């Protein structure tokens, strides 16, 4: 995969999260893909990854959006790093954190998504406070 194609894949993958498009997100993963969450939880295979994402996409945590900050790609290695600010909002709270994803791609599919965050849990504050 060349540099431009890898960049587009990573940007489009991230945008699928921002559209709350779980099927779209899952279409990027390889059948034996791996998702390492920032809390240390590891999901292997598409069914386990989907189950890990379902609470997020069902709105359990509120509205989550990833605003890309920077993107580095190594096309020869099939790897990319996208840093972002994640915002989280619900009826009465809002907040967020900064983090990044290391994404490994093989044959046009995400084989590993490793998420790192600069927090242990979202930094939230009550609206109107």
Buried (B, 14 or more C-beta within 10 A) or exposed (E): BEEEEBBEBBBEBBBBBBEBEBEBBBEBBBEEBBBBBBEEEEBEBBEBBBEBBEEBBEEEEBEBBBEBEEBEBEBEEBBBBBBBBBBBBBEEBBBBBBBBBBBBBEEEBBBBBBBBBEEEEBEBEEEEE
